[in-house]
């Protein structure tokens, strides 16, 4: 959180700065705002819409080469449940700029590499499961991609997410693949019965 301490007004200056060119990321952010908490009370969701918009658009202004990727809304939305707008912005900046590789979201190369690593580890650790899923014509990459893009922020219970996110902040990106493998390990017998 060093950036926040040394740049107290930076967030508000960036947030309130009007760009002189249109950015397609802003349109996608608008589309995704109300998709963030689909199972929550609409009245409760409404109070997070403006702060989510502010944090996400300010992030895009700061990082136009990274831009916005569907899935970021789940991360920022969850952060806003526990932190204020400024804190949520700086935590998200730390995730995107310091913990994850810079290409993780910009061209999704980082996500695609992690997805491939996950698939290879599954083949190595659970060959029977992988064969079963192929036989059922189930594409694991669809669910793995969702987990990786959102860093599990929309896939786990609040308690599990708190544990995973704490480990992620301490240990870095490798926690994401380890979490995916733990989930598969927990459900492997149920999946094989399906």
MARDO-926163 format. One line per field, with one value per atom (N, C-alpha, C): residue number from 0; residue in three letters; atom name; z, y, x. Coordinates in nm, 2 decimals. Layout:
N
bake c(NUM/...) $
nulo c(ALA/...) $
fipa c(CA/...) $
pz c(Z/...) $
py c(Y/...) $
px c(X/...) $
! end
This chain:
194
bake c(0/0/0/1/1/1/2/2/2/3/3/3/4/4/4/5/5/5/6/6/6/7/7/7/8/8/8/9/9/9/10/10/10/11/11/11/12/12/12/13/13/13/14/14/14/15/15/15/16/16/16/17/17/17/18/18/18/19/19/19/20/20/20/21/21/21/22/22/22/23/23/23/24/24/24/25/25/25/26/26/26/27/27/27/28/28/28/29/29/29/30/30/30/31/31/31/32/32/32/33/33/33/34/34/34/35/35/35/36/36/36/37/37/37/38/38/38/39/39/39/40/40/40/41/41/41/42/42/42/43/43/43/44/44/44/45/45/45/46/46/46/47/47/47/48/48/48/49/49/49/50/50/50/51/51/51/52/52/52/53/53/53/54/54/54/55/55/55/56/56/56/57/57/57/58/58/58/59/59/59/60/60/60/61/61/61/62/62/62/63/63/63/64/64/64/65/65/65/66/66/66/67/67/67/68/68/68/69/69/69/70/70/70/71/71/71/72/72/72/73/73/73/74/74/74/75/75/75/76/76/76/77/77/77/78/78/78/79/79/79/80/80/80/81/81/81/82/82/82/83/83/83/84/84/84/85/85/85/86/86/86/87/87/87/88/88/88/89/89/89/90/90/90/91/91/91/92/92/92/93/93/93/94/94/94/95/95/95/96/96/96/97/97/97/98/98/98/99/99/99/100/100/100/101/101/101/102/102/102/103/103/103/104/104/104/105/105/105/106/106/106/107/107/107/108/108/108/109/109/109/110/110/110/111/111/111/112/112/112/113/113/113/114/114/114/115/115/115/116/116/116/117/117/117/118/118/118/119/119/119/120/120/120/121/121/121/122/122/122/123/123/123/124/124/124/125/125/125/126/126/126/127/127/127/128/128/128/129/129/129/130/130/130/131/131/131/132/132/132/133/133/133/134/134/134/135/135/135/136/136/136/137/137/137/138/138/138/139/139/139/140/140/140/141/141/141/142/142/142/143/143/143/144/144/144/145/145/145/146/146/146/147/147/147/148/148/148/149/149/149/150/150/150/151/151/151/152/152/152/153/153/153/154/154/154/155/155/155/156/156/156/157/157/157/158/158/158/159/159/159/160/160/160/161/161/161/162/162/162/163/163/163/164/164/164/165/165/165/166/166/166/167/167/167/168/168/168/169/169/169/170/170/170/171/171/171/172/172/172/173/173/173/174/174/174/175/175/175/176/176/176/177/177/177/178/178/178/179/179/179/180/180/180/181/181/181/182/182/182/183/183/183/184/184/184/185/185/185/186/186/186/187/187/187/188/188/188/189/189/189/190/190/190/191/191/191/192/192/192/193/193/193) $
nulo c(UNK/UNK/UNK/UNK/UNK/UNK/UNK/UNK/UNK/UNK/UNK/UNK/UNK/UNK/UNK/UNK/UNK/UNK/UNK/UNK/UNK/UNK/UNK/UNK/UNK/UNK/UNK/UNK/UNK/UNK/UNK/UNK/UNK/UNK/UNK/UNK/UNK/UNK/UNK/UNK/UNK/UNK/UNK/UNK/UNK/UNK/UNK/UNK/UNK/UNK/UNK/UNK/UNK/UNK/UNK/UNK/UNK/UNK/UNK/UNK/UNK/UNK/UNK/UNK/UNK/UNK/UNK/UNK/UNK/UNK/UNK/UNK/UNK/UNK/UNK/UNK/UNK/UNK/UNK/UNK/UNK/UNK/UNK/UNK/UNK/UNK/UNK/UNK/UNK/UNK/UNK/UNK/UNK/UNK/UNK/UNK/UNK/UNK/UNK/UNK/UNK/UNK/UNK/UNK/UNK/UNK/UNK/UNK/UNK/UNK/UNK/UNK/UNK/UNK/UNK/UNK/UNK/UNK/UNK/UNK/UNK/UNK/UNK/UNK/UNK/UNK/UNK/UNK/UNK/UNK/UNK/UNK/UNK/UNK/UNK/UNK/UNK/UNK/UNK/UNK/UNK/UNK/UNK/UNK/UNK/UNK/UNK/UNK/UNK/UNK/UNK/UNK/UNK/UNK/UNK/UNK/UNK/UNK/UNK/UNK/UNK/UNK/UNK/UNK/UNK/UNK/UNK/UNK/UNK/UNK/UNK/UNK/UNK/UNK/UNK/UNK/UNK/UNK/UNK/UNK/UNK/UNK/UNK/UNK/UNK/UNK/UNK/UNK/UNK/UNK/UNK/UNK/UNK/UNK/UNK/UNK/UNK/UNK/UNK/UNK/UNK/UNK/UNK/UNK/UNK/UNK/UNK/UNK/UNK/UNK/UNK/UNK/UNK/UNK/UNK/UNK/UNK/UNK/UNK/UNK/UNK/UNK/UNK/UNK/UNK/UNK/UNK/UNK/UNK/UNK/UNK/UNK/UNK/UNK/UNK/UNK/UNK/UNK/UNK/UNK/UNK/UNK/UNK/UNK/UNK/UNK/UNK/UNK/UNK/UNK/UNK/UNK/UNK/UNK/UNK/UNK/UNK/UNK/UNK/UNK/UNK/UNK/UNK/UNK/UNK/UNK/UNK/UNK/UNK/UNK/UNK/UNK/UNK/UNK/UNK/UNK/UNK/UNK/UNK/UNK/UNK/UNK/UNK/UNK/UNK/UNK/UNK/UNK/UNK/UNK/UNK/UNK/UNK/UNK/UNK/UNK/UNK/UNK/UNK/UNK/UNK/UNK/UNK/UNK/UNK/UNK/UNK/UNK/UNK/UNK/UNK/UNK/UNK/UNK/UNK/UNK/UNK/UNK/UNK/UNK/UNK/UNK/UNK/UNK/UNK/UNK/UNK/UNK/UNK/UNK/UNK/UNK/UNK/UNK/UNK/UNK/UNK/UNK/UNK/UNK/UNK/UNK/UNK/UNK/UNK/UNK/UNK/UNK/UNK/UNK/UNK/UNK/UNK/UNK/UNK/UNK/UNK/UNK/UNK/UNK/UNK/UNK/UNK/UNK/UNK/UNK/UNK/UNK/UNK/UNK/UNK/UNK/UNK/UNK/UNK/UNK/UNK/UNK/UNK/UNK/UNK/UNK/UNK/UNK/UNK/UNK/UNK/UNK/UNK/UNK/UNK/UNK/UNK/UNK/UNK/UNK/UNK/UNK/UNK/UNK/UNK/UNK/UNK/UNK/UNK/UNK/UNK/UNK/UNK/UNK/UNK/UNK/UNK/UNK/UNK/UNK/UNK/UNK/UNK/UNK/UNK/UNK/UNK/UNK/UNK/UNK/UNK/UNK/UNK/UNK/UNK/UNK/UNK/UNK/UNK/UNK/UNK/UNK/UNK/UNK/UNK/UNK/UNK/UNK/UNK/UNK/UNK/UNK/UNK/UNK/UNK/UNK/UNK/UNK/UNK/UNK/UNK/UNK/UNK/UNK/UNK/UNK/UNK/UNK/UNK/UNK/UNK/UNK/UNK/UNK/UNK/UNK/UNK/UNK/UNK/UNK/UNK/UNK/UNK/UNK/UNK/UNK/UNK/UNK/UNK/UNK/UNK/UNK/UNK/UNK/UNK/UNK/UNK/UNK/UNK/UNK/UNK/UNK/UNK/UNK/UNK/UNK/UNK/UNK/UNK/UNK/UNK/UNK/UNK/UNK/UNK/UNK/UNK/UNK/UNK/UNK/UNK/UNK/UNK/UNK/UNK/UNK/UNK/UNK/UNK/UNK/UNK/UNK/UNK/UNK/UNK/UNK/UNK/UNK/UNK/UNK/UNK/UNK/UNK/UNK/UNK/UNK/UNK/UNK/UNK/UNK/UNK/UNK/UNK/UNK/UNK/UNK/UNK/UNK/UNK/UNK/UNK/UNK/UNK/UNK/UNK/UNK/UNK/UNK/UNK/UNK/UNK/UNK/UNK/UNK/UNK/UNK/UNK/UNK/UNK/UNK/UNK/UNK/UNK/UNK/UNK/UNK) $
fipa c(N/CA/C/N/CA/C/N/CA/C/N/CA/C/N/CA/C/N/CA/C/N/CA/C/N/CA/C/N/CA/C/N/CA/C/N/CA/C/N/CA/C/N/CA/C/N/CA/C/N/CA/C/N/CA/C/N/CA/C/N/CA/C/N/CA/C/N/CA/C/N/CA/C/N/CA/C/N/CA/C/N/CA/C/N/CA/C/N/CA/C/N/CA/C/N/CA/C/N/CA/C/N/CA/C/N/CA/C/N/CA/C/N/CA/C/N/CA/C/N/CA/C/N/CA/C/N/CA/C/N/CA/C/N/CA/C/N/CA/C/N/CA/C/N/CA/C/N/CA/C/N/CA/C/N/CA/C/N/CA/C/N/CA/C/N/CA/C/N/CA/C/N/CA/C/N/CA/C/N/CA/C/N/CA/C/N/CA/C/N/CA/C/N/CA/C/N/CA/C/N/CA/C/N/CA/C/N/CA/C/N/CA/C/N/CA/C/N/CA/C/N/CA/C/N/CA/C/N/CA/C/N/CA/C/N/CA/C/N/CA/C/N/CA/C/N/CA/C/N/CA/C/N/CA/C/N/CA/C/N/CA/C/N/CA/C/N/CA/C/N/CA/C/N/CA/C/N/CA/C/N/CA/C/N/CA/C/N/CA/C/N/CA/C/N/CA/C/N/CA/C/N/CA/C/N/CA/C/N/CA/C/N/CA/C/N/CA/C/N/CA/C/N/CA/C/N/CA/C/N/CA/C/N/CA/C/N/CA/C/N/CA/C/N/CA/C/N/CA/C/N/CA/C/N/CA/C/N/CA/C/N/CA/C/N/CA/C/N/CA/C/N/CA/C/N/CA/C/N/CA/C/N/CA/C/N/CA/C/N/CA/C/N/CA/C/N/CA/C/N/CA/C/N/CA/C/N/CA/C/N/CA/C/N/CA/C/N/CA/C/N/CA/C/N/CA/C/N/CA/C/N/CA/C/N/CA/C/N/CA/C/N/CA/C/N/CA/C/N/CA/C/N/CA/C/N/CA/C/N/CA/C/N/CA/C/N/CA/C/N/CA/C/N/CA/C/N/CA/C/N/CA/C/N/CA/C/N/CA/C/N/CA/C/N/CA/C/N/CA/C/N/CA/C/N/CA/C/N/CA/C/N/CA/C/N/CA/C/N/CA/C/N/CA/C/N/CA/C/N/CA/C/N/CA/C/N/CA/C/N/CA/C/N/CA/C/N/CA/C/N/CA/C/N/CA/C/N/CA/C/N/CA/C/N/CA/C/N/CA/C/N/CA/C/N/CA/C/N/CA/C/N/CA/C/N/CA/C/N/CA/C/N/CA/C/N/CA/C/N/CA/C/N/CA/C/N/CA/C/N/CA/C/N/CA/C/N/CA/C/N/CA/C/N/CA/C/N/CA/C/N/CA/C/N/CA/C/N/CA/C/N/CA/C/N/CA/C/N/CA/C/N/CA/C/N/CA/C/N/CA/C/N/CA/C/N/CA/C/N/CA/C/N/CA/C/N/CA/C) $
pz c(0.00/0.00/0.00/-0.03/-0.04/-0.13/-0.25/-0.35/-0.29/-0.21/-0.15/-0.05/0.03/0.13/0.07/-0.04/-0.10/-0.20/-0.24/-0.34/-0.30/-0.19/-0.13/-0.23/-0.31/-0.40/-0.54/-0.57/-0.70/-0.75/-0.67/-0.71/-0.75/-0.67/-0.71/-0.83/-0.85/-0.97/-1.09/-1.09/-1.20/-1.22/-1.12/-1.13/-1.20/-1.16/-1.20/-1.33/-1.39/-1.51/-1.63/-1.71/-1.83/-1.95/-2.00/-2.12/-2.24/-2.33/-2.45/-2.57/-2.54/-2.65/-2.59/-2.67/-2.62/-2.60/-2.49/-2.46/-2.46/-2.54/-2.54/-2.41/-2.33/-2.20/-2.11/-2.12/-2.04/-2.07/-2.20/-2.24/-2.18/-2.18/-2.13/-1.98/-1.91/-1.77/-1.74/-1.81/-1.79/-1.80/-1.90/-1.92/-1.81/-1.75/-1.65/-1.50/-1.48/-1.34/-1.28/-1.35/-1.29/-1.30/-1.36/-1.37/-1.25/-1.17/-1.07/-0.96/-0.91/-0.79/-0.83/-0.92/-0.98/-0.87/-0.76/-0.67/-0.55/-0.55/-0.43/-0.45/-0.34/-0.34/-0.43/-0.53/-0.61/-0.54/-0.43/-0.35/-0.29/-0.24/-0.19/-0.30/-0.42/-0.53/-0.57/-0.57/-0.62/-0.55/-0.42/-0.35/-0.40/-0.47/-0.51/-0.66/-0.73/-0.87/-0.90/-0.84/-0.86/-0.82/-0.70/-0.66/-0.75/-0.80/-0.89/-1.02/-1.07/-1.20/-1.18/-1.06/-1.04/-1.03/-0.96/-0.94/-1.08/-1.15/-1.28/-1.38/-1.40/-1.50/-1.46/-1.33/-1.29/-1.32/-1.30/-1.33/-1.48/-1.56/-1.71/-1.74/-1.68/-1.71/-1.67/-1.56/-1.51/-1.60/-1.65/-1.73/-1.86/-1.95/-2.08/-2.16/-2.14/-2.21/-2.15/-2.03/-1.97/-2.00/-1.97/-2.00/-1.90/-1.95/-1.87/-1.93/-1.84/-1.88/-1.80/-1.86/-1.79/-1.68/-1.56/-1.45/-1.35/-1.40/-1.30/-1.21/-1.27/-1.19/-1.06/-1.07/-0.96/-0.85/-0.89/-0.79/-0.72/-0.81/-0.75/-0.67/-0.71/-0.64/-0.50/-0.49/-0.37/-0.28/-0.33/-0.25/-0.19/-0.27/-0.22/-0.10/-0.09/0.02/0.15/0.14/0.26/0.28/0.17/0.17/0.11/0.14/0.07/-0.07/-0.15/-0.29/-0.32/-0.24/-0.26/-0.23/-0.12/-0.08/-0.18/-0.23/-0.33/-0.46/-0.50/-0.62/-0.60/-0.49/-0.47/-0.45/-0.39/-0.38/-0.52/-0.60/-0.73/-0.82/-0.80/-0.87/-0.84/-0.71/-0.66/-0.72/-0.73/-0.79/-0.94/-1.01/-1.16/-1.20/-1.12/-1.16/-1.09/-0.97/-0.89/-0.87/-0.85/-0.82/-0.95/-1.03/-1.16/-1.27/-1.37/-1.48/-1.55/-1.61/-1.67/-1.79/-1.85/-1.96/-1.92/-1.79/-1.74/-1.80/-1.80/-1.85/-1.98/-2.01/-2.13/-2.26/-2.28/-2.39/-2.35/-2.22/-2.16/-2.18/-2.22/-2.23/-2.10/-1.99/-1.86/-1.82/-1.85/-1.81/-1.90/-2.03/-2.11/-2.07/-2.03/-1.98/-1.86/-1.76/-1.64/-1.67/-1.76/-1.80/-1.86/-1.94/-2.00/-1.89/-1.80/-1.69/-1.60/-1.58/-1.50/-1.57/-1.70/-1.78/-1.78/-1.79/-1.79/-1.65/-1.55/-1.41/-1.39/-1.44/-1.43/-1.51/-1.63/-1.70/-1.63/-1.56/-1.49/-1.36/-1.28/-1.15/-1.16/-1.26/-1.27/-1.41/-1.46/-1.60/-1.62/-1.52/-1.53/-1.54/-1.46/-1.47/-1.60/-1.65/-1.78/-1.89/-1.89/-1.99/-1.98/-1.85/-1.83/-1.88/-1.86/-1.90/-2.05/-2.11/-2.26/-2.32/-2.25/-2.30/-2.29/-2.19/-2.17/-2.25/-2.33/-2.41/-2.33/-2.21/-2.12/-2.13/-2.16/-2.17/-2.04/-1.98/-1.85/-1.86/-1.98/-2.00/-1.98/-2.00/-1.98/-1.83/-1.74/-1.60/-1.55/-1.59/-1.55/-1.59/-1.71/-1.75/-1.66/-1.63/-1.54/-1.40/-1.35/-1.22/-1.23/-1.34/-1.35/-1.37/-1.46/-1.48/-1.36/-1.28/-1.16/-1.03/-1.05/-0.93/-0.82/-0.86/-0.78/-0.70/-0.73/-0.65/-0.67/-0.77/-0.79/-0.78/-0.73/-0.73/-0.59/-0.50/-0.36/-0.26/-0.15/-0.04/0.02/0.09/0.15/0.23/0.32/0.40/0.32/0.23/0.14/0.06/0.01/-0.07/0.02/0.14/0.23/0.25/0.27/0.29/0.16/0.04/-0.08/-0.11/-0.09/-0.12/-0.03/0.10/0.19/0.14/0.10/0.05/-0.08/-0.16/-0.29/-0.27/-0.17/-0.14/-0.08/-0.01/0.05/-0.04/-0.12/-0.20/-0.35/-0.39/-0.53/-0.62/-0.75/-0.85/-0.85/-0.80/-0.79/-0.71/-0.62/-0.53/-0.62/-0.73/-0.81/-0.87/-0.92/-0.98/-0.87/-0.76/-0.64/-0.60/-0.59/-0.55/-0.65/-0.78/-0.88/-0.86/-0.84/-0.82/-0.69/-0.59/-0.46/-0.48/-0.56/-0.59/-0.66/-0.77/-0.85/-0.76/-0.67/-0.58/-0.49/-0.44/-0.35/-0.42/-0.55/-0.63/-0.72/-0.73/-0.83/-0.83/-0.72/-0.71/-0.76/-0.72/-0.77/-0.92/-0.97/-1.12/-1.19/-1.14/-1.21/-1.21/-1.11/-1.10/-1.20/-1.25/-1.33/-1.47) $
py c(-0.12/0.00/0.13/0.11/0.23/0.33/0.29/0.39/0.48/0.42/0.50/0.60/0.56/0.65/0.77/0.75/0.86/0.94/0.89/0.96/0.98/1.05/1.06/1.11/1.21/1.27/1.21/1.12/1.06/1.00/0.91/0.84/0.94/1.05/1.14/1.22/1.26/1.33/1.25/1.12/1.03/1.00/0.98/0.95/1.06/1.19/1.30/1.36/1.30/1.35/1.30/1.39/1.35/1.32/1.20/1.17/1.24/1.28/1.35/1.25/1.12/1.03/0.92/0.85/0.75/0.62/0.55/0.43/0.32/0.21/0.11/0.03/0.04/-0.03/0.02/0.16/0.22/0.16/0.13/0.07/-0.07/-0.15/-0.28/-0.28/-0.19/-0.17/-0.15/-0.06/-0.03/-0.16/-0.24/-0.36/-0.46/-0.46/-0.56/-0.52/-0.39/-0.35/-0.43/-0.44/-0.51/-0.66/-0.71/-0.86/-0.91/-0.82/-0.85/-0.93/-0.89/-0.96/-1.01/-1.11/-1.15/-1.21/-1.26/-1.33/-1.24/-1.12/-1.03/-0.94/-0.89/-0.80/-0.67/-0.64/-0.52/-0.39/-0.37/-0.25/-0.25/-0.36/-0.37/-0.35/-0.41/-0.40/-0.25/-0.18/-0.04/0.05/0.02/0.11/0.08/-0.03/-0.06/-0.02/0.02/0.04/0.16/0.28/0.40/0.37/0.32/0.29/0.19/0.09/0.00/0.06/0.14/0.22/0.31/0.38/0.47/0.40/0.29/0.22/0.16/0.10/0.03/0.13/0.24/0.34/0.41/0.44/0.50/0.41/0.28/0.18/0.18/0.19/0.20/0.32/0.43/0.56/0.55/0.48/0.46/0.36/0.26/0.15/0.13/0.22/0.20/0.08/0.04/-0.08/-0.21/-0.21/-0.33/-0.32/-0.20/-0.18/-0.25/-0.30/-0.37/-0.50/-0.60/-0.74/-0.78/-0.85/-0.90/-1.00/-0.98/-1.06/-0.96/-0.85/-0.75/-0.70/-0.69/-0.64/-0.72/-0.85/-0.94/-0.91/-0.89/-0.86/-0.73/-0.62/-0.49/-0.49/-0.55/-0.55/-0.62/-0.73/-0.79/-0.71/-0.64/-0.55/-0.44/-0.39/-0.28/-0.32/-0.45/-0.50/-0.48/-0.47/-0.47/-0.35/-0.27/-0.16/-0.04/0.08/0.20/0.21/0.30/0.32/0.33/0.42/0.45/0.32/0.26/0.14/0.02/0.01/-0.09/-0.07/0.06/0.09/0.05/0.09/0.06/-0.09/-0.16/-0.31/-0.37/-0.32/-0.38/-0.34/-0.22/-0.18/-0.27/-0.30/-0.39/-0.53/-0.58/-0.71/-0.71/-0.61/-0.61/-0.57/-0.48/-0.43/-0.50/-0.56/-0.61/-0.76/-0.82/-0.96/-1.04/-1.00/-1.07/-1.02/-1.10/-1.05/-0.94/-0.84/-0.73/-0.78/-0.89/-0.94/-1.03/-1.04/-1.13/-1.09/-0.96/-0.91/-0.84/-0.78/-0.69/-0.77/-0.88/-0.96/-1.11/-1.12/-1.25/-1.36/-1.32/-1.42/-1.49/-1.42/-1.47/-1.57/-1.54/-1.63/-1.75/-1.74/-1.86/-1.95/-1.89/-1.97/-2.05/-1.98/-2.04/-2.15/-2.13/-2.23/-2.35/-2.33/-2.45/-2.52/-2.45/-2.51/-2.60/-2.54/-2.61/-2.74/-2.73/-2.85/-2.96/-2.92/-3.01/-3.08/-3.00/-3.06/-3.16/-3.12/-3.22/-3.35/-3.34/-3.46/-3.54/-3.48/-3.55/-3.61/-3.53/-3.58/-3.66/-3.63/-3.70/-3.75/-3.84/-3.88/-3.94/-4.02/-4.08/-3.97/-3.87/-3.76/-3.69/-3.66/-3.59/-3.68/-3.81/-3.90/-3.90/-3.91/-3.91/-3.78/-3.67/-3.54/-3.53/-3.58/-3.58/-3.67/-3.79/-3.88/-3.81/-3.73/-3.66/-3.53/-3.51/-3.39/-3.26/-3.26/-3.15/-3.07/-2.94/-2.86/-2.79/-2.85/-2.79/-2.65/-2.62/-2.48/-2.37/-2.40/-2.30/-2.26/-2.36/-2.33/-2.27/-2.33/-2.29/-2.14/-2.10/-1.97/-1.87/-1.91/-1.82/-1.81/-1.92/-1.91/-1.82/-1.83/-1.75/-1.60/-1.57/-1.43/-1.36/-1.43/-1.36/-1.39/-1.47/-1.50/-1.57/-1.64/-1.71/-1.62/-1.49/-1.40/-1.42/-1.49/-1.52/-1.67/-1.75/-1.89/-1.96/-1.89/-1.95/-1.88/-1.95/-1.89/-1.77/-1.68/-1.57/-1.61/-1.72/-1.76/-1.82/-1.91/-1.97/-1.86/-1.76/-1.66/-1.58/-1.55/-1.48/-1.55/-1.68/-1.76/-1.76/-1.78/-1.79/-1.65/-1.54/-1.41/-1.37/-1.41/-1.39/-1.46/-1.59/-1.66/-1.60/-1.56/-1.49/-1.37/-1.29/-1.16/-1.20/-1.31/-1.34/-1.42/-1.51/-1.61/-1.58/-1.50/-1.46/-1.55/-1.53/-1.59/-1.74/-1.81/-1.96/-2.01/-1.93/-1.98/-2.00/-1.93/-1.95/-2.09/-2.14/-2.27/-2.38/-2.35/-2.45/-2.46/-2.34/-2.34/-2.42/-2.40/-2.48/-2.63/-2.67/-2.81/-2.86/-2.78/-2.83/-2.85/-2.76/-2.77/-2.90/-2.93/-3.05/-3.17/-3.16/-3.28/-3.31/-3.20/-3.22/-3.29/-3.25/-3.30/-3.41/-3.46/-3.56/-3.68/-3.74/-3.86/-3.83/-3.71/-3.67/-3.65/-3.59/-3.57/-3.70/-3.80/-3.93/-4.00/-3.98/-4.05/-3.98/-3.87/-3.79/-3.84) $
px c(0.08/0.00/0.09/0.21/0.30/0.25/0.20/0.15/0.04/-0.05/-0.16/-0.10/0.00/0.05/0.12/0.19/0.27/0.19/0.08/0.00/-0.15/-0.16/-0.30/-0.40/-0.37/-0.47/-0.47/-0.38/-0.36/-0.49/-0.55/-0.68/-0.78/-0.81/-0.91/-0.88/-0.75/-0.71/-0.74/-0.70/-0.72/-0.87/-0.94/-1.08/-1.15/-1.12/-1.19/-1.14/-1.03/-0.97/-1.05/-1.10/-1.18/-1.08/-1.10/-1.01/-1.07/-0.98/-1.03/-1.05/-1.04/-1.07/-1.16/-1.24/-1.33/-1.24/-1.28/-1.21/-1.32/-1.31/-1.41/-1.42/-1.31/-1.32/-1.43/-1.45/-1.56/-1.70/-1.72/-1.85/-1.86/-1.75/-1.76/-1.78/-1.71/-1.73/-1.88/-1.94/-2.08/-2.17/-2.14/-2.21/-2.20/-2.08/-2.05/-2.08/-2.11/-2.14/-2.25/-2.36/-2.48/-2.47/-2.37/-2.35/-2.26/-2.21/-2.11/-2.17/-2.28/-2.35/-2.48/-2.49/-2.62/-2.72/-2.66/-2.75/-2.78/-2.73/-2.75/-2.87/-2.92/-3.03/-3.00/-3.08/-3.06/-3.03/-3.10/-3.08/-2.94/-2.89/-2.76/-2.65/-2.68/-2.59/-2.57/-2.68/-2.68/-2.58/-2.55/-2.46/-2.31/-2.29/-2.15/-2.13/-2.23/-2.22/-2.13/-2.15/-2.07/-1.92/-1.90/-1.76/-1.69/-1.76/-1.70/-1.66/-1.76/-1.73/-1.61/-1.61/-1.49/-1.36/-1.35/-1.23/-1.18/-1.28/-1.24/-1.20/-1.27/-1.24/-1.11/-1.09/-0.96/-0.84/-0.86/-0.76/-0.73/-0.83/-0.81/-0.73/-0.77/-0.69/-0.55/-0.52/-0.38/-0.31/-0.38/-0.32/-0.39/-0.38/-0.45/-0.40/-0.28/-0.23/-0.28/-0.31/-0.38/-0.53/-0.59/-0.73/-0.82/-0.93/-1.03/-1.06/-1.07/-1.10/-1.22/-1.32/-1.43/-1.38/-1.42/-1.37/-1.31/-1.25/-1.20/-1.31/-1.43/-1.54/-1.57/-1.55/-1.57/-1.46/-1.34/-1.23/-1.26/-1.28/-1.30/-1.43/-1.54/-1.66/-1.64/-1.57/-1.54/-1.46/-1.36/-1.27/-1.35/-1.45/-1.53/-1.62/-1.65/-1.73/-1.65/-1.52/-1.43/-1.35/-1.33/-1.24/-1.31/-1.26/-1.32/-1.27/-1.32/-1.29/-1.14/-1.08/-0.93/-0.85/-0.88/-0.81/-0.83/-0.95/-0.98/-0.90/-0.89/-0.82/-0.67/-0.61/-0.47/-0.44/-0.53/-0.51/-0.52/-0.62/-0.63/-0.51/-0.46/-0.34/-0.22/-0.21/-0.10/-0.11/-0.24/-0.26/-0.22/-0.27/-0.25/-0.11/-0.04/0.09/0.21/0.18/0.29/0.29/0.17/0.16/0.15/0.06/0.04/0.14/0.17/0.25/0.17/0.24/0.18/0.09/0.12/0.04/-0.07/-0.09/-0.20/-0.33/-0.36/-0.49/-0.48/-0.37/-0.36/-0.38/-0.31/-0.34/-0.38/-0.40/-0.44/-0.34/-0.22/-0.12/-0.09/-0.08/-0.06/-0.17/-0.29/-0.40/-0.39/-0.36/-0.35/-0.24/-0.13/-0.02/-0.06/-0.12/-0.16/-0.26/-0.35/-0.45/-0.38/-0.28/-0.21/-0.13/-0.07/0.00/-0.10/-0.21/-0.32/-0.36/-0.38/-0.42/-0.31/-0.19/-0.08/-0.06/-0.08/-0.07/-0.19/-0.31/-0.42/-0.39/-0.34/-0.30/-0.20/-0.11/-0.01/-0.06/-0.14/-0.19/-0.32/-0.40/-0.53/-0.56/-0.48/-0.50/-0.64/-0.69/-0.82/-0.93/-0.92/-1.02/-1.02/-0.90/-0.89/-0.95/-0.92/-0.98/-1.14/-1.18/-1.33/-1.39/-1.33/-1.38/-1.38/-1.28/-1.27/-1.38/-1.40/-1.51/-1.65/-1.66/-1.79/-1.80/-1.69/-1.69/-1.70/-1.64/-1.64/-1.51/-1.51/-1.39/-1.36/-1.26/-1.21/-1.16/-1.11/-1.06/-1.16/-1.29/-1.39/-1.40/-1.40/-1.41/-1.28/-1.17/-1.04/-1.02/-1.06/-1.04/-1.12/-1.24/-1.32/-1.25/-1.20/-1.13/-1.01/-0.93/-0.81/-0.84/-0.94/-0.97/-1.02/-1.10/-1.16/-1.08/-0.97/-0.89/-0.98/-1.08/-1.17/-1.27/-1.27/-1.35/-1.50/-1.54/-1.68/-1.71/-1.62/-1.64/-1.63/-1.59/-1.57/-1.66/-1.68/-1.75/-1.66/-1.72/-1.65/-1.54/-1.56/-1.45/-1.33/-1.37/-1.26/-1.19/-1.26/-1.20/-1.11/-1.14/-1.06/-0.92/-0.93/-0.81/-0.73/-0.79/-0.72/-0.66/-0.73/-0.68/-0.56/-0.57/-0.46/-0.33/-0.35/-0.24/-0.18/-0.27/-0.24/-0.15/-0.19/-0.12/0.02/0.03/0.16/0.25/0.19/0.27/0.27/0.18/0.17/0.09/0.11/0.03/0.01/0.12/0.12/0.00/-0.05/-0.16/-0.29/-0.30/-0.42/-0.43/-0.32/-0.31/-0.33/-0.26/-0.27/-0.42/-0.49/-0.63/-0.71/-0.69/-0.76/-0.74/-0.62/-0.59/-0.65/-0.66/-0.72/-0.87/-0.93/-1.08/-1.10/-1.02/-1.04/-1.01/-0.91/-0.88/-1.00/-1.06/-1.18/-1.30/-1.32/-1.43/-1.40/-1.28/-1.24/-1.33/-1.37/-1.45/-1.59/-1.64/-1.78/-1.78/-1.68/-1.67/-1.66/-1.58/-1.57/-1.70/-1.79/-1.92/-2.02/-1.99/-2.09/-2.08) $
! end
